[in-house]
C-alpha cells in the first residue's frame, strides 16, 4: 500500500463531542468542544482545549470551574449550534435546563453524562488555552446506566468526523473486548 | 429524569484509540493510547497523555519526537496487545512493518493514518506526562482517501468504551451534518 501525504491540519480520527459549561457574566453558557481528553486517573482530571478568546475561556478563568457534558444523539442540533455561535453574540442561557453540583459550573439536565470540574492548571499553546480540571462530581441519568455505571450504548454519544465533509457519527458495532483480545499475541522477551 | 452520581474516575464517553510510536533504546516501540487530543490548529499540535514511567515516555524524551498512528478495525488485536504489555518486558519491534518520515519516530505501515510529531512541550499531571507535539508529517493509505483527504469511513478507526465492560466499538451511522444542522437554532442576541 502506498502512503501519501495529507494536510497535517486535518484531524483524521473520530473526536467525541462534549458541551463545556461555564458561567460567564453571571449567565450559564455552553460551547461544543471536540478537543478534550482525560489526562490523569488519580485524581481524575480532564483537559479541554479552547481558543484563547472564547467566551467560555473567560468564564472558566472567572470562576475556576467548568463542566463537561456528553450529549446524546437527540441533542445533536443544539450541540452543533453551541459549536458555531458564541455566547458573546447570542444568549445560550435558556437553551438547556441547567443543574448545579457544588460549584458554579452549570450542567445540562438533557445530557445523559455530566462531569463537574475545578480548574487545576492552564497551559497555553499558540492559539489555545488548555484547561485542566479535577473531576469533583460525575452524574448520569438514572435510565442510562447498567448496574451502577453509565452505559454508553444507552447514552448514545456521538463523534465529530472532520475529514470530509464534516459529520457527526454515532457509536457503531462492538469490534472486540478491550484488555483481552490482544492477550494471545505474546512477543519475545526483551 | 433523575441524576445519580457515579464514580468520577469512570470515563463515560468514547475514546478514539491510537498507537503512539517512539524509538526506545534504538528499537521501535508502540503503545496503545486512548488519552490524546488535538490542542492547536496553526501549527497543528496533538497532545498524548502517558504514565510517567512508561517505556514510550522514555523514548519520547530521548528523541524529542513521536508518532500517532490510527489503527483500523483489522488491527484491534495488535492494538489491544500494545495497550496491555510494556516494551520493557516484551519486544514489540517486529509486530508491525515500520516506515519513517523525517524524524526518528517510527510509523506503522499497517495503520491507515499516521502523524509524525516533534516534541514541543511536556506538562506533568500527578501521574502522567502530557507530551505536546507539532505535526510535521501526515500520511494516509492511498485507498483510504476520498479525493485528496483521509476518509474515516474507509479507514475504520475504533473507539474504546470503558464503562462497563470495556469494549472497542467501530464508527456508527451518520447522525447529522456538522457546522450546519444547528444553524436553524437562533437564540436572542446578548
HADDOCK unambig.tbl for C-alpha pairs under 7 A between the chains (distance, minus, plus):
assign (segid A and resid 1 and name CA) (segid B and resid 141 and name CA) 6.35 0.50 0.50
assign (segid A and resid 1 and name CA) (segid B and resid 142 and name CA) 6.87 0.50 0.50
assign (segid A and resid 2 and name CA) (segid B and resid 141 and name CA) 5.88 0.50 0.50
assign (segid A and resid 2 and name CA) (segid B and resid 142 and name CA) 5.63 0.50 0.50
assign (segid A and resid 3 and name CA) (segid B and resid 139 and name CA) 5.87 0.50 0.50
assign (segid A and resid 3 and name CA) (segid B and resid 140 and name CA) 5.41 0.50 0.50
assign (segid A and resid 3 and name CA) (segid B and resid 141 and name CA) 4.75 0.50 0.50
assign (segid A and resid 3 and name CA) (segid B and resid 142 and name CA) 5.92 0.50 0.50
assign (segid A and resid 4 and name CA) (segid B and resid 139 and name CA) 5.32 0.50 0.50
assign (segid A and resid 4 and name CA) (segid B and resid 140 and name CA) 5.36 0.50 0.50
assign (segid A and resid 4 and name CA) (segid B and resid 141 and name CA) 6.30 0.50 0.50
assign (segid A and resid 4 and name CA) (segid B and resid 142 and name CA) 6.08 0.50 0.50
assign (segid A and resid 5 and name CA) (segid B and resid 138 and name CA) 5.50 0.50 0.50
assign (segid A and resid 5 and name CA) (segid B and resid 139 and name CA) 4.43 0.50 0.50
assign (segid A and resid 5 and name CA) (segid B and resid 140 and name CA) 6.30 0.50 0.50
assign (segid A and resid 6 and name CA) (segid B and resid 138 and name CA) 5.52 0.50 0.50
assign (segid A and resid 6 and name CA) (segid B and resid 139 and name CA) 5.86 0.50 0.50
assign (segid A and resid 6 and name CA) (segid B and resid 140 and name CA) 6.85 0.50 0.50
assign (segid A and resid 6 and name CA) (segid B and resid 149 and name CA) 6.45 0.50 0.50
assign (segid A and resid 7 and name CA) (segid B and resid 138 and name CA) 6.71 0.50 0.50
assign (segid A and resid 8 and name CA) (segid B and resid 44 and name CA) 6.64 0.50 0.50
assign (segid A and resid 8 and name CA) (segid B and resid 135 and name CA) 6.23 0.50 0.50
assign (segid A and resid 8 and name CA) (segid B and resid 137 and name CA) 6.15 0.50 0.50
assign (segid A and resid 8 and name CA) (segid B and resid 138 and name CA) 5.09 0.50 0.50
assign (segid A and resid 9 and name CA) (segid B and resid 41 and name CA) 6.37 0.50 0.50
assign (segid A and resid 9 and name CA) (segid B and resid 44 and name CA) 5.20 0.50 0.50
assign (segid A and resid 12 and name CA) (segid B and resid 150 and name CA) 6.43 0.50 0.50
assign (segid A and resid 12 and name CA) (segid B and resid 152 and name CA) 6.88 0.50 0.50
assign (segid A and resid 13 and name CA) (segid B and resid 16 and name CA) 6.98 0.50 0.50
assign (segid A and resid 13 and name CA) (segid B and resid 152 and name CA) 6.91 0.50 0.50
assign (segid A and resid 13 and name CA) (segid B and resid 157 and name CA) 6.81 0.50 0.50
assign (segid A and resid 14 and name CA) (segid B and resid 16 and name CA) 6.17 0.50 0.50
assign (segid A and resid 15 and name CA) (segid B and resid 16 and name CA) 6.84 0.50 0.50
assign (segid A and resid 16 and name CA) (segid B and resid 13 and name CA) 6.96 0.50 0.50
assign (segid A and resid 16 and name CA) (segid B and resid 14 and name CA) 6.18 0.50 0.50
assign (segid A and resid 16 and name CA) (segid B and resid 15 and name CA) 6.85 0.50 0.50
assign (segid A and resid 35 and name CA) (segid B and resid 37 and name CA) 5.53 0.50 0.50
assign (segid A and resid 35 and name CA) (segid B and resid 38 and name CA) 5.69 0.50 0.50
assign (segid A and resid 35 and name CA) (segid B and resid 39 and name CA) 6.57 0.50 0.50
assign (segid A and resid 36 and name CA) (segid B and resid 37 and name CA) 5.95 0.50 0.50
assign (segid A and resid 37 and name CA) (segid B and resid 35 and name CA) 5.54 0.50 0.50
assign (segid A and resid 37 and name CA) (segid B and resid 36 and name CA) 5.94 0.50 0.50
assign (segid A and resid 37 and name CA) (segid B and resid 37 and name CA) 6.20 0.50 0.50
assign (segid A and resid 38 and name CA) (segid B and resid 35 and name CA) 5.69 0.50 0.50
assign (segid A and resid 39 and name CA) (segid B and resid 35 and name CA) 6.56 0.50 0.50
assign (segid A and resid 39 and name CA) (segid B and resid 49 and name CA) 5.67 0.50 0.50
assign (segid A and resid 40 and name CA) (segid B and resid 125 and name CA) 6.49 0.50 0.50
assign (segid A and resid 40 and name CA) (segid B and resid 127 and name CA) 6.17 0.50 0.50
assign (segid A and resid 40 and name CA) (segid B and resid 128 and name CA) 6.26 0.50 0.50
assign (segid A and resid 41 and name CA) (segid B and resid 9 and name CA) 6.36 0.50 0.50
assign (segid A and resid 44 and name CA) (segid B and resid 8 and name CA) 6.66 0.50 0.50
assign (segid A and resid 44 and name CA) (segid B and resid 9 and name CA) 5.18 0.50 0.50
assign (segid A and resid 49 and name CA) (segid B and resid 39 and name CA) 5.67 0.50 0.50
assign (segid A and resid 77 and name CA) (segid B and resid 181 and name CA) 5.51 0.50 0.50
assign (segid A and resid 77 and name CA) (segid B and resid 182 and name CA) 4.54 0.50 0.50
assign (segid A and resid 78 and name CA) (segid B and resid 182 and name CA) 5.97 0.50 0.50
assign (segid A and resid 80 and name CA) (segid B and resid 178 and name CA) 6.44 0.50 0.50
assign (segid A and resid 80 and name CA) (segid B and resid 179 and name CA) 6.00 0.50 0.50
assign (segid A and resid 80 and name CA) (segid B and resid 181 and name CA) 6.41 0.50 0.50
assign (segid A and resid 80 and name CA) (segid B and resid 182 and name CA) 4.73 0.50 0.50
assign (segid A and resid 81 and name CA) (segid B and resid 182 and name CA) 4.05 0.50 0.50
assign (segid A and resid 81 and name CA) (segid B and resid 183 and name CA) 6.00 0.50 0.50
assign (segid A and resid 81 and name CA) (segid B and resid 185 and name CA) 6.43 0.50 0.50
assign (segid A and resid 84 and name CA) (segid B and resid 179 and name CA) 6.40 0.50 0.50
assign (segid A and resid 88 and name CA) (segid B and resid 190 and name CA) 6.70 0.50 0.50
assign (segid A and resid 89 and name CA) (segid B and resid 189 and name CA) 5.73 0.50 0.50
assign (segid A and resid 89 and name CA) (segid B and resid 190 and name CA) 5.58 0.50 0.50
assign (segid A and resid 90 and name CA) (segid B and resid 187 and name CA) 5.63 0.50 0.50
assign (segid A and resid 90 and name CA) (segid B and resid 188 and name CA) 5.55 0.50 0.50
assign (segid A and resid 90 and name CA) (segid B and resid 189 and name CA) 4.31 0.50 0.50
assign (segid A and resid 90 and name CA) (segid B and resid 190 and name CA) 5.13 0.50 0.50
assign (segid A and resid 91 and name CA) (segid B and resid 187 and name CA) 5.96 0.50 0.50
assign (segid A and resid 91 and name CA) (segid B and resid 188 and name CA) 5.59 0.50 0.50
assign (segid A and resid 91 and name CA) (segid B and resid 189 and name CA) 5.87 0.50 0.50
assign (segid A and resid 91 and name CA) (segid B and resid 190 and name CA) 5.22 0.50 0.50
assign (segid A and resid 92 and name CA) (segid B and resid 187 and name CA) 6.61 0.50 0.50
assign (segid A and resid 125 and name CA) (segid B and resid 40 and name CA) 6.47 0.50 0.50
assign (segid A and resid 127 and name CA) (segid B and resid 40 and name CA) 6.18 0.50 0.50
assign (segid A and resid 128 and name CA) (segid B and resid 39 and name CA) 7.00 0.50 0.50
assign (segid A and resid 128 and name CA) (segid B and resid 40 and name CA) 6.26 0.50 0.50
assign (segid A and resid 135 and name CA) (segid B and resid 8 and name CA) 6.23 0.50 0.50
assign (segid A and resid 137 and name CA) (segid B and resid 8 and name CA) 6.14 0.50 0.50
assign (segid A and resid 138 and name CA) (segid B and resid 5 and name CA) 5.52 0.50 0.50
assign (segid A and resid 138 and name CA) (segid B and resid 6 and name CA) 5.53 0.50 0.50
assign (segid A and resid 138 and name CA) (segid B and resid 7 and name CA) 6.71 0.50 0.50
assign (segid A and resid 138 and name CA) (segid B and resid 8 and name CA) 5.09 0.50 0.50
assign (segid A and resid 139 and name CA) (segid B and resid 3 and name CA) 5.88 0.50 0.50
assign (segid A and resid 139 and name CA) (segid B and resid 4 and name CA) 5.31 0.50 0.50
assign (segid A and resid 139 and name CA) (segid B and resid 5 and name CA) 4.44 0.50 0.50
assign (segid A and resid 139 and name CA) (segid B and resid 6 and name CA) 5.87 0.50 0.50
assign (segid A and resid 140 and name CA) (segid B and resid 3 and name CA) 5.42 0.50 0.50
assign (segid A and resid 140 and name CA) (segid B and resid 4 and name CA) 5.36 0.50 0.50
assign (segid A and resid 140 and name CA) (segid B and resid 5 and name CA) 6.31 0.50 0.50
assign (segid A and resid 140 and name CA) (segid B and resid 6 and name CA) 6.84 0.50 0.50
assign (segid A and resid 141 and name CA) (segid B and resid 1 and name CA) 6.36 0.50 0.50
assign (segid A and resid 141 and name CA) (segid B and resid 2 and name CA) 5.89 0.50 0.50
assign (segid A and resid 141 and name CA) (segid B and resid 3 and name CA) 4.75 0.50 0.50
assign (segid A and resid 141 and name CA) (segid B and resid 4 and name CA) 6.29 0.50 0.50
assign (segid A and resid 142 and name CA) (segid B and resid 1 and name CA) 6.88 0.50 0.50
assign (segid A and resid 142 and name CA) (segid B and resid 2 and name CA) 5.63 0.50 0.50
assign (segid A and resid 142 and name CA) (segid B and resid 3 and name CA) 5.92 0.50 0.50
assign (segid A and resid 142 and name CA) (segid B and resid 4 and name CA) 6.08 0.50 0.50
assign (segid A and resid 149 and name CA) (segid B and resid 6 and name CA) 6.43 0.50 0.50
assign (segid A and resid 149 and name CA) (segid B and resid 163 and name CA) 6.55 0.50 0.50
assign (segid A and resid 150 and name CA) (segid B and resid 12 and name CA) 6.45 0.50 0.50
assign (segid A and resid 150 and name CA) (segid B and resid 163 and name CA) 6.15 0.50 0.50
assign (segid A and resid 151 and name CA) (segid B and resid 163 and name CA) 6.10 0.50 0.50
assign (segid A and resid 151 and name CA) (segid B and resid 164 and name CA) 6.96 0.50 0.50
assign (segid A and resid 152 and name CA) (segid B and resid 12 and name CA) 6.88 0.50 0.50
assign (segid A and resid 152 and name CA) (segid B and resid 13 and name CA) 6.91 0.50 0.50
assign (segid A and resid 157 and name CA) (segid B and resid 13 and name CA) 6.79 0.50 0.50
assign (segid A and resid 163 and name CA) (segid B and resid 149 and name CA) 6.56 0.50 0.50
assign (segid A and resid 163 and name CA) (segid B and resid 150 and name CA) 6.12 0.50 0.50
assign (segid A and resid 163 and name CA) (segid B and resid 151 and name CA) 6.07 0.50 0.50
assign (segid A and resid 164 and name CA) (segid B and resid 149 and name CA) 7.00 0.50 0.50
assign (segid A and resid 164 and name CA) (segid B and resid 151 and name CA) 6.90 0.50 0.50
assign (segid A and resid 166 and name CA) (segid B and resid 177 and name CA) 6.37 0.50 0.50
assign (segid A and resid 166 and name CA) (segid B and resid 178 and name CA) 5.29 0.50 0.50
assign (segid A and resid 167 and name CA) (segid B and resid 174 and name CA) 6.75 0.50 0.50
assign (segid A and resid 167 and name CA) (segid B and resid 176 and name CA) 5.86 0.50 0.50
assign (segid A and resid 167 and name CA) (segid B and resid 177 and name CA) 4.46 0.50 0.50
assign (segid A and resid 167 and name CA) (segid B and resid 178 and name CA) 4.68 0.50 0.50
assign (segid A and resid 168 and name CA) (segid B and resid 174 and name CA) 5.93 0.50 0.50
assign (segid A and resid 168 and name CA) (segid B and resid 175 and name CA) 5.35 0.50 0.50
assign (segid A and resid 168 and name CA) (segid B and resid 176 and name CA) 5.36 0.50 0.50
assign (segid A and resid 168 and name CA) (segid B and resid 177 and name CA) 6.23 0.50 0.50
assign (segid A and resid 168 and name CA) (segid B and resid 178 and name CA) 6.02 0.50 0.50
assign (segid A and resid 169 and name CA) (segid B and resid 171 and name CA) 6.75 0.50 0.50
assign (segid A and resid 169 and name CA) (segid B and resid 172 and name CA) 5.74 0.50 0.50
assign (segid A and resid 169 and name CA) (segid B and resid 173 and name CA) 5.44 0.50 0.50
assign (segid A and resid 169 and name CA) (segid B and resid 174 and name CA) 4.33 0.50 0.50
assign (segid A and resid 169 and name CA) (segid B and resid 175 and name CA) 5.12 0.50 0.50
assign (segid A and resid 170 and name CA) (segid B and resid 171 and name CA) 6.60 0.50 0.50
assign (segid A and resid 170 and name CA) (segid B and resid 172 and name CA) 4.69 0.50 0.50
assign (segid A and resid 170 and name CA) (segid B and resid 173 and name CA) 5.48 0.50 0.50
assign (segid A and resid 170 and name CA) (segid B and resid 174 and name CA) 6.44 0.50 0.50
assign (segid A and resid 170 and name CA) (segid B and resid 175 and name CA) 6.25 0.50 0.50
assign (segid A and resid 171 and name CA) (segid B and resid 169 and name CA) 6.74 0.50 0.50
assign (segid A and resid 171 and name CA) (segid B and resid 170 and name CA) 6.60 0.50 0.50
assign (segid A and resid 171 and name CA) (segid B and resid 171 and name CA) 5.40 0.50 0.50
assign (segid A and resid 171 and name CA) (segid B and resid 172 and name CA) 4.61 0.50 0.50
assign (segid A and resid 172 and name CA) (segid B and resid 169 and name CA) 5.75 0.50 0.50
assign (segid A and resid 172 and name CA) (segid B and resid 170 and name CA) 4.68 0.50 0.50
assign (segid A and resid 172 and name CA) (segid B and resid 171 and name CA) 4.60 0.50 0.50
assign (segid A and resid 172 and name CA) (segid B and resid 172 and name CA) 3.50 0.50 0.50
assign (segid A and resid 172 and name CA) (segid B and resid 173 and name CA) 6.90 0.50 0.50
assign (segid A and resid 173 and name CA) (segid B and resid 169 and name CA) 5.46 0.50 0.50
assign (segid A and resid 173 and name CA) (segid B and resid 170 and name CA) 5.49 0.50 0.50
assign (segid A and resid 173 and name CA) (segid B and resid 172 and name CA) 6.91 0.50 0.50
assign (segid A and resid 174 and name CA) (segid B and resid 167 and name CA) 6.77 0.50 0.50
assign (segid A and resid 174 and name CA) (segid B and resid 168 and name CA) 5.94 0.50 0.50
assign (segid A and resid 174 and name CA) (segid B and resid 169 and name CA) 4.35 0.50 0.50
assign (segid A and resid 174 and name CA) (segid B and resid 170 and name CA) 6.44 0.50 0.50
assign (segid A and resid 175 and name CA) (segid B and resid 168 and name CA) 5.36 0.50 0.50
assign (segid A and resid 175 and name CA) (segid B and resid 169 and name CA) 5.13 0.50 0.50
assign (segid A and resid 175 and name CA) (segid B and resid 170 and name CA) 6.25 0.50 0.50
assign (segid A and resid 176 and name CA) (segid B and resid 167 and name CA) 5.87 0.50 0.50
assign (segid A and resid 176 and name CA) (segid B and resid 168 and name CA) 5.37 0.50 0.50
assign (segid A and resid 177 and name CA) (segid B and resid 166 and name CA) 6.38 0.50 0.50
assign (segid A and resid 177 and name CA) (segid B and resid 167 and name CA) 4.48 0.50 0.50
assign (segid A and resid 177 and name CA) (segid B and resid 168 and name CA) 6.23 0.50 0.50
assign (segid A and resid 178 and name CA) (segid B and resid 80 and name CA) 6.44 0.50 0.50
assign (segid A and resid 178 and name CA) (segid B and resid 166 and name CA) 5.30 0.50 0.50
assign (segid A and resid 178 and name CA) (segid B and resid 167 and name CA) 4.68 0.50 0.50
assign (segid A and resid 178 and name CA) (segid B and resid 168 and name CA) 6.01 0.50 0.50
assign (segid A and resid 179 and name CA) (segid B and resid 80 and name CA) 6.00 0.50 0.50
assign (segid A and resid 179 and name CA) (segid B and resid 84 and name CA) 6.41 0.50 0.50
assign (segid A and resid 181 and name CA) (segid B and resid 77 and name CA) 5.51 0.50 0.50
assign (segid A and resid 181 and name CA) (segid B and resid 80 and name CA) 6.43 0.50 0.50
assign (segid A and resid 182 and name CA) (segid B and resid 77 and name CA) 4.52 0.50 0.50
assign (segid A and resid 182 and name CA) (segid B and resid 78 and name CA) 5.96 0.50 0.50
assign (segid A and resid 182 and name CA) (segid B and resid 80 and name CA) 4.73 0.50 0.50
assign (segid A and resid 182 and name CA) (segid B and resid 81 and name CA) 4.07 0.50 0.50
assign (segid A and resid 183 and name CA) (segid B and resid 81 and name CA) 6.01 0.50 0.50
assign (segid A and resid 185 and name CA) (segid B and resid 81 and name CA) 6.42 0.50 0.50
assign (segid A and resid 187 and name CA) (segid B and resid 90 and name CA) 5.62 0.50 0.50
assign (segid A and resid 187 and name CA) (segid B and resid 91 and name CA) 5.96 0.50 0.50
assign (segid A and resid 187 and name CA) (segid B and resid 92 and name CA) 6.59 0.50 0.50
assign (segid A and resid 188 and name CA) (segid B and resid 90 and name CA) 5.55 0.50 0.50
assign (segid A and resid 188 and name CA) (segid B and resid 91 and name CA) 5.59 0.50 0.50
assign (segid A and resid 189 and name CA) (segid B and resid 89 and name CA) 5.74 0.50 0.50
assign (segid A and resid 189 and name CA) (segid B and resid 90 and name CA) 4.32 0.50 0.50
assign (segid A and resid 189 and name CA) (segid B and resid 91 and name CA) 5.88 0.50 0.50
assign (segid A and resid 190 and name CA) (segid B and resid 88 and name CA) 6.71 0.50 0.50
assign (segid A and resid 190 and name CA) (segid B and resid 89 and name CA) 5.57 0.50 0.50
assign (segid A and resid 190 and name CA) (segid B and resid 90 and name CA) 5.13 0.50 0.50
assign (segid A and resid 190 and name CA) (segid B and resid 91 and name CA) 5.20 0.50 0.50
